Amino acid sequence: MHSQSFPALQSRRQFIRQAACAAVGTAALTASLRDLRLMNAAVAQSNISDYRALVCIFLQGGNDSNNLILPTIQAEYDDYATIRSPVLAIPGSAILPISPLNSDSHEYGLHPACPELQTLFGEGKLAILFNTGTLVYPLTRAQYLSGAPKKPPQLFSHSDQVAQWQTSIPDQPPLTGWGGRCADLLAAVQPDAPISLLVTLAGANTFEVGNRASLYAVSTSGAIALSGVSGARLQTLTNILALPYDNLQQQSYAKVAKHSIDTGTLLNAAIAPTGSASFWTIPFPATITTPNTSPPVTFNSALGPQLRMVARLIEAGHRAAAGGGFGLKRQIFFCQIGGFDLHTNQTPGPGQTSIGSHANLLAELSQGMFAFQRAMEQLGLANNVTAFTASDFGRTFPSNGQGSDHGWGSHHLILGGAVKGQHTYGRFPTLAINGPDDTSTGRWIPAIAVDQYFATLATWFGVDSGNLGTVFPNLNRFSTPNLGFV
Amino acid sequence: MWPDGTLVMDSQGNLIPTYNQDVIMGFASAFTGWGYYQPNQANGRLPTNFGPPANYTNPMVLVPFHHDLGSKLLLENVVLPPAWGSQADPSSTYFDTYGTADLRQALDSIFSHANVGPFICRQLIQRLVTSHPSRDYLYRVVQAFNENGSGGRGDLQAVLKAILLDPEARSSAAGAQTTFGKQREPLLRATATARAFPPPAALTGSYNQNGSRVVAVSTAGSHRLNNGDVVFLSFTDTSGQPAPASQSYSVTVNGPASFTVNDPALSSGTYTQSPATSISNMVTGTVVVTNVITVNISGHALVPGTPVYLTFLSGGASNGLFQAIWTTANSFAAATAQNNSSSGSALMAKLAGGGYIQRGTTNTISLPIPHGFKPGDRVWVNFASGTAADGAYIVETVPDPKRFTVTAATSVNQTFRGVTVYPLIPPPLVRSGNVLVRLSTWNFGSTDSSLTQTPLYSPTVFNFFFPDYMFPGALGAAGLTTPEFQLTSDTEVALQMNFLAGGLLNNAGNTNGLSSFTSGSGAVALDLGPWMTPANTADAGIPALVDVLATLLTGGSLSPSAKALIVAYVASTARFPYSTPPTATQMRERVRSVVHLLVTSPDFTIQR
């Protein structure tokens, strides 16, 4: 807060303004108390010896998970098809059936573009989590319509919902992400780590903002080295960056730039052994061929190269320092693909609902996750790595005529050897407008909070029960802090 | 928001939302019915067709039949009433004005909202002065936004004045605060460098093309260019021919005031003519014996059966129309009446990279460069996508130098890329006129993967930076918003430094001080030449050179330590050999080394 001199309070208006500032001050104080607890807890959390990694795959724009996981009992499919026809209803015959080991009196299938996910589910490596979203308190339809208790601010807004998913504290201003807070807590297990526990393949994001832990960004080809600058010129440039700076922005910029130069070389050396495309038994898809289309069209995969670099960084991160690796115990990765905001052109239109923009994105997701799982198996780290999806929100169940609009609760995927796969978790929403799960516009009221989803992952990652409430301050508002999928 | 940017809260400290989903739906309804520009109906009423072709230059037009006639909830509980009486009657002109009034009132609802001042002004301050303005500063600027002194709201001139003349922008006490300043966003680091070292003004000159694809340019003064430099040439013909395409060219230098470029409409190669030769005719699927002319032009993209006009520059073959009967990727062959052996160089006119918009049977083909056609000319057109048929067409109309229309056999509406045009007429090879030589092409292209930012191409509708972004570490811990730090990851910082180095340290051949972003491709030209004097670049002159360039680039905020490091590095004959008198290369190397270290320094990157 800036110190500033206000004129004497002269009006009610100014008094309210002052009061509002006081409220901000309180919020900031709360946040710093939380951070203090995190710092104290970090010491207690240092008794970790194995390697584990979390990989967030963010589906930017809001994935229409209504078409990722579909009901296959005829009557339920008919409900689905009636509302989603003609532009969005996937033909029943095209749906890829799955056979969960648990029974919830429903039957399900996957989008026809996802045969690889079907395989992974059948192998018990993939779990499905139904109707999850941002919540401040558990919420029924009746409560939603009556306006109490509180619901998250700015529902259906991209920027706000992305931030709320990534902070997992929807009712507070976005300061830190839950990945960042986990990193603050667990950084002590690897005090001499040459790179941050937090790595992003997709630039700055809220998920990986910690109070103290820094974020390391790499490209899909590794660290970017300086080009055209070497020898004494590079030394001078680095020396200028290493000067002391009073100005905080200069200080921060200089720190990143110097870190970039210093760490880049180190990192590229560490990942060099996995640089060959043939290193991976199942190659990561660099391009995707549009599924079920004639003639097929090929497009570049944004996700495949990101996941390939994640796999390489896991290999290097896990490898002992003596073997030229980083000898890390914990890593968190963030990947992202965009294009899910399909208000229009979600499918080419009636009769072609299995193909088009959404199908292409799901094919990219399916093939990317498949290659990633096979890569982890090849490294012998399948049980040590858990990947999961997240997205702004689901999308409206009814079509707008060309696609779907911003929704709320959505279904998600959790992948890895430690995952209790071939199971579904949570409750599939009743696919009906004005049904028990509907806000009234085909936007599902989440039955599970992102806090529960992420606390389950964080627990597996090593955040102990005593600290869980510090990382997820709203978690105690929900009855099941651990959903049991991993 | 309060006028100082703090958020409005209720008595329990909960944020009060400015709008909810109902308001979003209200605005969406108010904006219904607007589409691309199209003319009104003959009776002057607004149009009824909701599917006009894309038009990105004229203002959008309302199609009242597609406008929501219900009520609309806007901001601050304002409700626009539903269409009433004649407003809901399509035969009435009030039907037209109702929807137009909805749009005006919806825009007014946004513009008059109390949030707009603090929202816009905060971001303007962040872009222009400092990333984390105090509430007092923002409040003062918002006052100017809300009321410019003569009853006007939203007067940006008054706002800019308030921002730039505020004590928080100008006082040395404010500037000395450790929280003050802003990061120059990556693009502005490049443009600030370019502005500091502007290239010479455009050169006038003349051009002359004389029977080949080579266009010779003579400039009115020394052009200072080097082989391979990229410049933008604007041609004006004075010989009664279509002028060569005005676009970027890579030059071949002949002398201080002359260079040549190649006509981009012409592909060149070689040919061999062989009498009575056996050849597989891929059109008929038979092997025939005939006089054959085989042409090697890489990437010709002709298919068997395509007619092509060929010009032969040497070897004696006759120019004219031929039909390709055999093709490979980089060669094709045609039958010829001439029965002698010969060989030489050949030219083929080919205009690639076009697109088409077909409406009914009128197909408008657009090309990246001027085609020079007139109505009645014959062309062969290949369409890579859509249902338009490949074939010979007559040019019907020429709406502008880069477009022409042809008549299609089948009526359909479609728009596709991937058009290649082969003129079936002799290309203009003898022409002359005037030319303007610009050193910057402004052809920046996508720089997402090099500069981490592409001009006018932010990744989301929220522009490049979120105003509330806090960078983890010292800045975040201090509670400072620093939007531009969103592009300050390890990867991005390295890319940005490489981009700047590419603009300054490139162009090994040209030693007179000209260089350019992006990496010498001529996009934005720089000229270090005026600084390349012996007085500036001798060891003894380097400290003063660093001072004056630091004033130019950092407003004099370069720290003495950074200056000392730069001077120590550059003022060294061991690293930068220096003869008496110094060569241009030696002076250039020293000046650009100083500039490079300045623009990668934190003192330049963070503007205070």
Interface residues (C-beta under 8 A of the other chain):
Chain A: M1 H2 Q4 R17 A19 A20 C21 A23 V24 T26 A27 A28 P153 Q154 L155 F156 H158 S159 P173 P174 L175 G180 T200 G203 A204 V209 G210 N211 A213 S214 L215 Y216 A217 V218 S219 A223 I224 A225 L226 S227 G228 V229 A232 R233 T236 L237 N239 I240 L241 L243 Y245 D246 N247 L248 Q249 Q250 Q251 S252 Y253 A254 K255 V256 A257 H259 S260 I261 T263 G264
Chain B: W2 D4 T6 L7 V8 M9 G13 L15 P17 Q21 I24 S131 S134 R135 D136 T178 T179 F180 G181 K182 Q183 T460 F462 F466 D468 Y469 M470 F471 P472 G473 A474 L475 G476 A477 A478 G479 L480 T482 F485 Q486 L487 T488 S489 D490 T491 E492 V493 A494 L495 M497 N498 A501 G502 L505 N506 S559 S561 A562 L565 I566 A568 Y569 R575 S593 H596 L597 T600 S601 P602 D603 T605 I606 R608
